[in-house]
Amino acid sequence: MKKLVVTCVCISIVLMLASCDNAQNNANAAATVKTNTNIPADSNDSIEEKVNEDLISRIEVLEKEITSLKEALQAKKRIPNNHGAIINALDNMDGDNIYLGMDHEGEYVTAVYIKIPKEYYVSYEIFLLTGYETDGVPFLNCLIKPHYETADKFEEYGIDKDKFEIKKLMPSKIKYDETSSLLIIMIDSNGNEYSQYIASQKFMMDI
């Protein structure tokens, strides 16, 4: 009987210890589960932040592309159809008094100077129609779109720098003798057209 009681007591102690171990394990497991549930939350926040940053970056790139496309379209709209301007210039042979002078190198012209009304935020399309004259009749057969830059020749040509700009047109070297003639055509981004015909020296002398 005594042995039975001792055995029962031992079994009870073992069961209590096992129960305590299970409780501790359950507590540890719960803590582990809680810890594990916090890690994915942090990880999700980090992933979401990266996704948002990527979206913002893409939006900024798209906004820049849209702005660039708008500017290109506006620039295209500002320059009118130049074919009509050439016809108008041929009808306007008396000209708008924009021609100032030329730079010569032998029988070649290396630069043509023109004056234009001074306006801000204006761009230009400039053309030169060259040819020759026979019996006072102009034959214009070469269309040139020259490079141009601003020139500082106000004193030389007596031009008011507050009212005008001087452009130096650089058509490379074009042959220009006493029978040669020239039609200058300029179109600004506001749709204004300017032109002037430069008659040949021979025609001018005949007059």
Buried (B, 14 or more C-beta within 10 A) or exposed (E): EEEEEEEEEEEEEEEEEEEEEEEEEEEEEEEEEEEEEEEEEEEEEEEEEEEEEEEEEEEEEEEEEEEEEEEEEEEEEBBBEBEEBBEEBBEBEEBBEBBBEBEEEEEBBBBBBBBBEEEEEBEBBBBBBBBBBEEEEBEBEEBBEBEBEEBEBBEEEEBEEEEBBBBBBBBEEBEBEEBBBBBBBBBBBEEBBBBBBBBBBBBEEEE
